[in-house]
Amino acid sequence: MIFKKIQAKIQSWETIQSTVSQWKSVGEKIVFTNGCFDILHFGHIHYLAEASDLGNRLVIGLNSAASVKRLKGEHRPINDEATRQHLLAALEFVDAVVVFEEDTPLELIKIILPDMIVKGGDWKPEQIVGSDIVLANGGEVKSLAFKEGYSTTSIEEKIRKS
């Protein structure tokens, strides 16, 4: 039963638009963020929970395995796409996870038209992909505080040194 609920949060490009439209039709505020989320850690959990608090529904755009490889190098992703999708979807405060193949979620943002885009503190609002689209539609763009000492890269380095 719980696994079916997790799987239901994993959306395709074909279903995400209608899902978000249903939520918007009842006045729910849609918050969108994106990333690789390769090794889920405390920094991710803190950031995603904070993002969720900013609206009624949290949608995560997840970089595909090929996209992660292009952005992070041949040794990444460490976790496969299905694992990353299911870990994110298992979080109570996440409402939908959708994979995108491109290096940025711009096309996905155009489809979803979220009320807010959120990224971690290492991004300035004007640098966030899709911010122009969301702002033009009356939405908001926020950069949340970065939790120092937590990153997939630092975890990867720690494992290599072991």
N, C-alpha and C positions, 0 to 999 in steps of 0.2 A: 504494500500500500504506500509506504513512504517513498520507496524507489520510484513508483509511478508518479508521485507528486514532483519528485526531483526531475524526472524525464520530461514532465509537462512544462517545466520552466525552460527547457532547451528548445528554442524557437528557430525556425528556418526563415530565410528572407521572404518566403511566400506567406508565412503566418504572422510575422512580427508586426507588420503594418496593421492588420486587422485587430490583433491583440491590443496594440497601443491605442487604436481608434476606439475600441470598446472602453478602455480605461478613461480616455479623454471625454467620451460621451457622458460619463457620470461625474465629470469635474475633477478627476484625479490628476495630480501634478506628476509629470514624468521626468525623472532624473536619469541622465545617461552618462556613462563613463566607459572607458575602453582601456585595454591593455593586453599584455601577454599573460600575466598571472601564471608564470611558469612553475614556481614553487611557492605555494600559498604560505604566507607568513604573517606575523603580528602586524606589520606595517600595512599589509593589504587589508586585513580584517578591520583594523582601526579606520582606515581610509574609506572602505566600502560602507561600514556602519554609519560613519559620519555623513557620507553621501546620501544614504538611504533616509536619514533624518531630515533631509532638505525637501522631501516631497512625499508622495504617496506610493510611488512605484519606482523601483530601481531596475534599469535595463543596462546590461553589460554587453558591450561589443568586444568580442574576444578575437585577438589576432589568430589566424589559422597557423598551423605548423609551418607551412611554407613562408608565410609572412614573418613569423618569429625568426626563422632561419635567415631570411634576408636582412632583418633588422639587427639581430644579435650575433649572427655568425653560425658556422656549420655545426658547432657543438650544441646548439640550442634548437628547439626546446628540449628540456630535460624530460618533462612530462608530456605525454601525447595529448592530442586534441580532446579526445573523449574524457580523459582523466581531468583535464583542466576545466572542461565544460561541467562535468558532474560535481566537482569540488565546489565550484562557484554556485551552481544551482542548488546545492545542498544547504547553502547558507540561508537561514530563515528570512533575512532581510533583503534577499535578492529575488526579484520577481521574474526576470527573463534573462537568458544568455543567448546571444546570437553570434555566430562566427562570421568574420569577414576575411576575404582573401587578399585584399589590397593592403598596402603598407599603412594606410590611414583609414579611418572609419567614415570619411566624407560622404560616400554614397549611402551608407547606412543611416547617417544623420539626416540626409535629405529625405529618406523614406520615413523615418520615425518622427522627425520634427519635435524633439523633446522640448520641454519647458525650461530645462536647465541642463547644461553640460558641466561636468565636474572633472577635474584632473588633480593629480598630486601637486604639492607645493613646489616641485621643481619645474613647473610650467607656469608662465605668466598668462593671464587670461587672453591677451591678444595673440599668443602663440598657439592656443588650443584650436586644433582643426575643427572647423564647423562653427566656430564662435560667431562668425559673421552671419551665418544662416539663422542661428538661434536668436541672436540679438535682433535681426531684421524681422523676426516673427514675434517680437515682444518678450522673448525669454531672457534667461540669465546665464552668465558664465562665471564659474567660481574655481579658484585654485585653493585647495585645502592644504593645511599644514602637513609637511612631510615628517614622518617619524624617523628621526636619525638612528642609524645603526641597523636598519632593517632593509635588506635588498636581496634579491635573488643572486645577484653577482657576488655579494659578500658571503652568502651561504655557500655558493659554488666554490669560492676561494678557500673557505674554511674546510670544506670536504677535501679539496686537493692537497691541502697541507697536512691532513690527517694521515 
